Amino acid sequence: MSEQIQSCPRIPRTRPVRSNAGLVLPLAVTVILLNFATPTTAHPQSPFEPMDVFQLEYAADPQISPDGSRVVYVRTSMDIMKDRKRSELWIVGSDGSGHRRLATGSSPRWSPDGTRLAYTASGQIHLRWMDTGETATLTQVTESPSGLRWSPDGRHIAFNMLVPYAPPSLAAPPRPPAGAEWAAPPIMEDRFKSRQDGVGYLDFGYSHIFVVPVEGGTPRQVTSGDFQHSSAAVWTPDGNHLVFSSNRSEGWERDHRNSELYMASVLTREIRALTDRSGPDHSPAVSPDGRRIAFVGYADRTRTYQVSRLQVLNIDGSGARVVTGGLDRSVSNPVWAADGSGIFFQFDDEGNSKVAFTTLDGDVTVLAGDLGGTSYGRPYGGGSFSVANDGTFALNQTRPDMPGEVAVGRRGDGGARTITALNEDLLAGRTLGAVEEIWWESSFDGRPIHGWIVKPPDFDPNRRYPFILEIHGGPISNYGDRFSAEIQLMAAAGYVVLYANPRGSTSYGEEFGDLLYHNYPGEDYDDLISGVDAVIERGYVDENNLFVTGGSAGGIMTAWIVGKTDRFRAAVSQKPVVNWISKTLTADNWYGYYFSRYEGLPWEDPEPYWRFSPISLAGNVTTPTLLITGEEDLRTPLSESYQMFHALKMRGIDTAVIRLPGASHDMSRRPSQLMAKVANIVAWFEKYRVKPAAS
């Protein structure tokens, strides 16, 4: 039986337990033990080990064939010799049979008739004929294509690609004599956004939409102008138009939160706007009859968090209305049912990502949960799904004992069945830390706060364990009941770990997520400290050995916590922001904090920027604090860590900085760096851990 959702009112104090089949069972308690068991085996068991990170694999971007019989997905594994992730395309029958490798590549997309597969590899679009296995390289382009979309008749593929332009220059550089070894010429920068974390300095150019014939030929540019067309375009059923998202208004660079839906003629390249409001309108999906467009967005009220709702408008842009008005959750990835009866989509609910279906009247049915599995480091959401013509759908799923696997379900059948077991060989010999769901009330206002406790693999309730509070980033994000290599490694080191979703976290509704408006860090501190107390009440935590860590926004909160309390023995602040003025003017997303996070611009009113900066509390810190940041982090630059390090060093507080060479904000891109990061966190805590007196 599927779970029906008519609306999502404020979270009640008494929580339901949802069975795997979607049944809602009332249970008037605040702590729920979830038994996530690893596969049964006769082999000796051992805890999850650092080198096991290289053995992990996960499934992403599952694409089900039009007839629902097969799924092609991206299988990611770790190359231990190159210390990199490696992605390949694999295919599996919807019943789990015929699991095999297809090719090296990503972004697989089936042709409408299911006879061919388009994908990208080595910066080009490739085709594979599924009956013979023959392949062809479709493009010879100099920039990498993305966002592949087949035309309804299967004769063309639309895609996005950068169109470069010459960098600005004030003066021609001097010309060196032949054979001279001069410095590289200067580079002038005049763009609003010039850098991106994980990429570096951006190429000079604009992303445009192209169409290429699958029989071969030269890609033809459909869009024009000095605008970024970042959303993958979708075809109208007649194949004459493409619908996409962009901001083509004057001054679009400074209006970074806004985007509209547009329609472009493939033949004439004429473009007209379909929406016109302040706020992001994106992710278009055209109905099978070509009469309506589903999309995601909201009217911007300049808040820290606003729920993105599923909406529908007529093909001419008229009659826009909200479909999921009764669902107080942000939605994404709309996909029309083949018969036009409704729309599939995904959303996060209380730390669990789900696939759902809604009628055009807004009656929502949850089809499957546990969506995700592409964040193997920490238990973040994510994942995607695709739908066949008969309503069969494929998704990637994760649970605390299972990194991302492929699952298949069918609307009306209830739930989804996992059809791959990429990590069974590894996890069959490992005992993972058990995960316990917990709710508690915030000491600030009594709000229910949601979290998860991870226990050491050899957990004994009669012992007292050292404790780690691990805080998520964002802060507009969420943790959930998902696999996490980092937290499992901490538990395997003998620690009880608590991770949670304090106020400001997504998946609990707009009001809860927006509590950080002009107030971050704020009472999320009280939410987290109340969680620490709630776990201590269980009786198995050593109160003399409390530790705290977190990354990004979690690193910010860690640095804030040690300025507010001395109850933690040691702290590790990972990739933090400690000074909101310097962050707001230097980070790659520097423009994202004015007004929505803080009132006004930092030079107009610096007081709130400083008041919410952890560095303002540096004079209170007595906790030994380690800082860890990637050398190439552009989101929370290394200079932020050094500000706190210098402040604590000046005061004589035990502190240190660890730089990860070559690492950006995502410090798990290279498996060895994830392992090294966790090893250093645990080593710092062990350095300050109070050991039991020898008998």
N, C-alpha and C positions, 0 to 999 in steps of 0.2 A: 504494500500500500504506500502511495506517495504522500508526502507531507504537504498539506495545503497552507498557504500563507495568504491571508486577506489583508493584514496590516501588521505593523511592528510598533506597538506602543512602547513607552518607557520600560526598560528591563525590570521585570519583577524581582523581588527578593528571593522567592522560591524558584529554583531553576528546574527545568525539565531535563531528563536524560533521553537522548534520542538513540533509538536502536539502529542497527545497520540497515534495517528495512525502512526506516523513516518514521516509525511509530513514535509518538510523543508520550512518555511515561512520567507522571508526576512523582517528584521525590522531594520532600520538604527538608532537605539538608543542604549544607553549604559546602560539603566536601564530597567528591565523587572519585572513587578509585577506578581507574581504567586499566584493564589487564591487557597490555600490549605484549603478547608473547612472540618470541622469535620462532622460526620454523623448528619443528621437532627434529632431533637428530641423535644419533648414537655417538657422535664424535665428542671428544672432550670440549667443554665450554671455556672460554676466556673472555675477559672484558674487551671492549672496543679499544683498539690500539692506534697510536698516531699513524703508523705506516698503513693502516687499513684505509686511510683516506685515499691512497692511490688505487685501491681496489674498488672504490665506489663507482657505480654507474647510475645514470638516470635518464628517463625518457622525457622528451619535450616535443611540442608542436605536433601532436598526433593528428593525422589527416585521414579520415575515413573515405573510402571509395564511394562514388555516387550510388552504387547498388548495395552498399553496406557490408560487403563481403570481406574487405581487407583494410588494413590500416598501415600507412607508411608514417614513420616517426623519426625524429632525430635522436639517436642514441649517443650520449656523451659519456666518455670514459676518461681516465687520467693516464697520460703518458709519463711513466716514471723516469724515463731517460731524458725527456725534454722538459719535464716539470710543467706541462701544459694540459689543458683540456683538449680532447680530440672528439670531433663530431662526425658521425656517419649516418647514412640513411639505411633503415632497416624496414622490413615489411613482415607483417604477421596477419594470419587469418583472424577474422572476428571471433572465431571459436578457439583461438590460441594455436592453431596449427600452422605449419609452413613458415616458421620464424627463421628469417635469414637476412643476410646483408645484401643491400642493393648497390650502394655507391658511397663515395665520399661527397658530402655536400650538406646543404641546409635548405630551409624554406620549401619543402615539397608541396606541390599543388597539383591535384588531379585535373585532367581535362573533363569537361562536362559529360562526355560519354564513357569515361573511365578507361579509355584505351591508352592514354599517354600520361606521363608525369613530367611536370616542369619543376626544376629546382636550380639553385645557385651553387656554384663551386668555382673556385679560383677567379672570382670576379666576373663571371659570365653566367648567362642563362643556358641551361642544358635541357634537352628533351630525352625521355626514355620511352620507347614503345614497350608496353607491358607484356605483349604476347611473345615478342622475340627477344627482348632484352637489349635490343640495339639502342645506341645513344647517338646524339648529335649535339654539337655546340651551336646554339642558336644565335648568339651575339658575338661581336668582336668590339666591345666598347672599352673605353679607357677609364671609366669610373664604375664603381660597383653598383649593380642594380639591386633593388629591394622591392618588397610589396607586390609580388607577382599576383596577377588576376587574369584568369582566362575569360575571353569573350564568350557569350552564350552559345555561339555557333562553333566554338573550338578552333577558330581560324586565326585569332590574334591573342597576344598577351600584353596586358598593360603593366607597367612597372614605374617606379620612381628612380631617378638618377640625378646626380649632381651635374649642373652645367657651370663649369668654372668661368671666372672672369679675372682679368688682370688685376693684381693687387694695386692699391693706391700708391702713389709716389709723388714726392715734392720735387726731387731732383734726381737726375740720372746718376748712378754710382760711378766713381772714377774707374777708368779701365786700367787694369794692371798690365804691365809689360809681359810679353810672352814668357812662360815658364815661371812666373812669380807665384808665390804662395801667400796670397792676401786673405784677409778675413772675408767671410761671407758678407754680401751686401746687406745694408740695413733693411728692415721690414717695417713699413708704416701700418698702423692699425687705426681704423676709424669706425669699426663696427660696434653695435650695441652689445652683441654677444660674440666673442672671439675665441673662447676656450670652452672645452667640455671635458669633465672628468672622465678618465679612461680612454680619451682620444688625444687630448693635448690641444694645440692650436688648430683651429678648424681651417679647412681649405677655403679659399675665397671662391664662392659660388652660391647658386640657388638650386634647391631641389625641385625638379620638374617631372611631369608625368609624360611618359612615352608609350607608344604602341608599336609592337613588332609583329610581323606575320610569322606564324609557326612554320610556314613552308620555306622560310628564309627571306632575307631582305634587310634593308636598313631601318633601324628604329626611327619613328617619326615623332617629333615633339608636339604634344597637344597643348600644354599650358605655356604661358609666356609671362614676361614681366619680372621685376626685381622683387619676387616674393618667394617664401618657402612653402612648398606643398608637401607637408610632412606626412599626411595620412595616405594610406593605400587607397587608390581609387576603386570604385565598384561600377560595373557595367549596368546599364538599363537593359531589360530583356530583349529589346530590338537591336542591341549592339551599336546604336548610333550615338550614345552619350556615356560620359563617365561622371560619376558623382564623387566628390572628394571634399576634404576639410582643409581650410587654409585661413589665413588672415591677409586679405588683399586690400586692406584699407590704407589710407594715407597715415603715416606714422605708426605702422604696424609693429615696428621693433619695440617701441615703448609701451604698446598695448599688448603685452606678452600673455596675459591671461585670456585674451579673446580669440575666438576663431569662429568661422561661419561655414555652412555647407554651400558648395557651388556645384554647378552642372556645366560641363564642357562638351561641345559638339566634337566628335572625333573627326568629322570631315572638315568643318569650317573653322574649328578651334575657337568659336565664340564661347565666352564664359559669362554666366549670369549667376547672381547670388540667390540662394533659396532661403536663407535665414538672415536676420538683421537684429541682433540684440547684443548687449554687453554680456560676455560670458563664453565659455568654451562649448561649441557644438561640433561633435566629431563622431567617428565610427559609423558612417552611414551604411545602411543595408537596404537595397531596393526590393520591394515585394515581387513575388513571381509574376503577378499580372501587370507590373510596371506602373501601378497607380499610386503607390505610397512609398515613403522612405522612413525607415526606422533609424533613430540616431540616439546618441547619448549626450547629455549636457545639463546646464543649469543657467539661470539668469544670475549673473555675478552680483553679489551684495558686498563684495570686498570683506570677506571673513577669512579666518584661518582654515576652516573646513566647511565645505558645502556638499551635500549629497548630489551625485550625478544620477539623474533619472532617465529611464527609457522613455522616449517620446516618438511620436509618429506625425508626419505631415504629408500633405498631398504632393504629388510629383512636381506641381508648379510652385510649391513653397507655401501654399495656403493651408489653413486648418490645422496648425500645429497644436498638439495636445499631449499631455503626460499620460502614459499608460501605467506606470508603476508608482502612482501617487500614494498607494497604500503600503508600499514597502519602504521603510525608513533605512535603506541601505543603498550605497553606491553600486551601480551596475556597469557592466562592460560587455563587449563582444556580442552585439546582437546578430542573430542569424534567423532568417525567416524559415518557417516550416514550408515544405514544398507545395502544400496545398493552400498556403496563405492564411491558415486559420489562427496563427499566432507567431510568437517570436521566442526563440531560445536565447538565453543570456547567462552570464555568470555574475556572482556577487559573493562578498565575504559576510559571514554572520557569526559573531562571537568567536572569532579566531579560526573559523573553518570556511573554506572556499567551496562554493556549490555551483552546480549547473541547474538551471531552472527553465521553466516554460511559462509564458503568460499568454492568455487570450488578449484580444484587442480591448476587452472590457476590463482588463487588469486583474483577472483571476490567476494567481501565481501558484504553480506547483513545483516543488523542489524535486528534481529528478535524480541527483546524485551529489554526494558530498566528498570531502577529502581531496578536492581538486588542488593540484600543485605538484611540487617535487623538483623544481629547478633551482631552488636555493638550498644547496646541501650543507652550507656552513651553519646558518642560524635558521630558526623555524619561521621564516617569513612565508607569506602567501605567494600566489602566482599561478602559473599553469594556464592551459587553454583547452578548447574542445572544438570539435567539428561535427557536422551533422550530414547524414546520408539522406537520399530522397525519401526513403521509407521511414524516417524518424529515428533510425539507429544512430547513436552518437558515440564518439570516442573521446576520451579525456586522459590526462595523466593524473595519477593519484599518489598521495603520500600520506603516511601515518607515522607516529613516533618510532615505529620499528621498521619502517619501509620507505626508502628513498623513492623517487618518482618512477612509477610503472604505468603501463598502458592498461586502460580499462575500457570496456564497451558496455553500453546499456541501450535500452530502447524505451522510448516514451510509452508509458502505460504499463511497463513490466515491473517497475519499482527497483530502484538502485542500479548499480553497475557491477560488472564482474571483471576482476583483474585477470589479464590474459598473458602477462609477461612476468618473469621472475629474475630480473637482471642481477639482483644481489643475494639470491638464495644461497649460492655457493659460499659467499663470505659470511653472511649473517647466521647461517646454520651452525657455525662454530663460535659464535659470539653471544655472550649474555649482555644485553643492553640494560641501561638503567630504566627501571619501571617509571611510568609517568602517571602522576596523580593530578586530576583537575581539582582546583580549589577556588571558592568564592569567599570574599570577606567584605566587610564594610569599611569604608574610608573613615579615618578618625576626624577628617575635616567636616564632612557633611553627611556621612552615613550612606553614601552611594555604594552600590554593589560593584566590586572590582574583581576581575577575572584573571586567573593565573594558572600555572602548572608547576608542579614540583617534580623534579627528576632525582631519583635516589641512586646511590651507588649500587652496582650489580650485586654485591654481597650484602645488601642492606639487612641490618638487624635492628628492629625497633627498640631494643633495650640498650643500644649504644647511643652515644652523643657524637654527632658528626659535625665537622666544620661546614660552614654554610656560605654559599655564593648567591648574591642577588645579581642577576644578569638582565640588563635593561635594553629594550629594543630601540632602534633608530627611527628616523622619520622627522619629528615624532608622529606625523600623520601617517601611520602604518599600523600593522598588528602582527603579533606573534600568534601561534596556534598549536594545535595538536598535530604537529608535523615533524618529520625527521630533522635532526640537527647534529651534525658531526661534532661541532664545537662543544655543545652542551653535553653530549655523550662522553666526550673526552674529559670534561671537567668532572662528571659523575664517576667515571672510571678511575679518576685520581683520588677518589674517596670523599668527594664533597656532595652534600645535598644542595641542589641548585633550584632556585625559584626564578621563573621568568613570567612576565605578567603584561597585561594591557591596561595601564593606568589611563586616567582621563586624557582625552586628546587622541586616543587610539581609534582607528577605524573599525568598522564592523559592529558597532553598537548604536548607530544612529547619529543623526546630524547634531543634536543638542550635546551629546556626550563628546563627539569629536571636536566641537567648536568651543569647548570649555577653555582652550588655551588661547583664545582670541585676546590679544593684548595682555597676555598673562602666562608667558612661558619663559623659563620654568616657573611653575606656580604650585597649585595644590596637587599636581601629580607626584610631588615629593611626599605628601601625606599619604597618598594612595599606596605608594611603594613601601614606605616605612610601616604602614599598617599591615601590609602583606608579610613583611619580615616578622612582625609580632605574631601574626596568625600561624605561621609555620613553626615558630618557637613553641607555641602552645601545643603543638602535636607531641612534644616531649622528646624528640630525637635530635635536637640541634644543640650544639655547644655554644652558649651565649658568649663565651670568651673568644670565639673564633668565627666572627662574622666578617665577610668580605664582600666587596661590591665591584662590579665592572659593567661595561656596556660600550657599544660602538656608535659613533655619529651622534644622534640625539641621545643615545644611551651613554656616550662618552661625556656629553654636556651634563646630563643628569648626575653622572658619577662625580664630575668635578663640582657640581652644585651641592651634592649630598655631603661631601667632605668639608665643605664650607659651612654646613648647617649643623652637623653632628659629629661627634668623635667616637661613636659606638662601633665603627668598623675598624678592625685591626689593620687593614691595608686596602688600597684601592688601585684599580687599573683603569684609567680613562683612555679609551681607544678612539682615535680620530675625533677629538672634541672640537667644539667652538667654545672658547673661553671669553672672547671679547666680541660682542655683536657689532660694534662699530667697525672694527677691522675686518671681520667676516663679511659684513654687508657690502664692503667696498672692494674686496679682493677675490672672493670665491667665484667659481664659474657661474653659479646661479645667484649672483649678488643682487639682482633686481627682484628677487622673489620674496623679500621680507618687508619692503616699504608698505605701510598701511595695513596689510593683511595680518602681519605678525606684530608690528610695532606702529605706533601712531606717528605719521609723518616721516620725514627724512632725517638721517642722523645729524646733519648739521643744523637742522631747524630745531630739533628737540632731542639732544643726546641723552637726556636723563633716563628715559625708559630703556634705551639700549644698554646703558651702563648698569642700571639697577638689576637687569635680568642677566648680566654677564657673570659667569662663575669667577672671573678674575677679580671682581669687586669684593668677593668673600675670601680672597687669598690670605688676608690677615688673620682669619679664624682657623685656618687649616692646621691640624696637628697630625693628621693621618698620613702615613707613608704612601705616596702616590706615584705610580709609574704611568707614563704616557707612551702610547704606541700609535704611530701614524706612518702611512706610506710616503715616501719621498716625492712621489708625483701626484699626491692627492690635491686636486683642485677644488674639491667640494668643502673640505675642512682643512685648509692648507697647513703644512707642517709648522708654519710660524705661529699658529694658534697654540700648538703643544708647547712650543718653546717659550711663549709668554708665561704660561703657568709654571713650567720648569724653572725659568729664571726667577719668578716670584718666590717659589718655594725654596729654591736654592739660597736666595738672599736671606730668607728667614731661618735657614738651617734645618728645614724639614727634609726627611729622607725622601729623595725623589730621583728619577732618572728618565731619560727619553730613549726609546728604541725606534730607530728609523728602519723601514723596510725598503731597501733599494728597488727602484723600478715599480713599486706598488702604487696603484691609484687608490681611490676611496674604497673600492671593493678589494679587500686584502685577501680574498679567497681565490682570486683568479689563477694564481699559481699554488698548487696543492701544498708545496713545501712551506710556503709562507703562512698558510692557515695553520699548519702543524706547529711552525715556529712561534706564531702568535700565541696559541693556546699554551704551549710549553712555557713561554715566558710569563704568562699570566699566572699559571699554577706555581711556577718557581718563585715569583714575587710573593704570592700568598704563603707559600711554605716558609719563606724567609722570616715572616712575621707571625707565623702560626704558633700559638702557645701549645707546647707539647706536654702531655701528661707527665707528672713527676714519676721518676723511676721508683719502683717499690723495693 
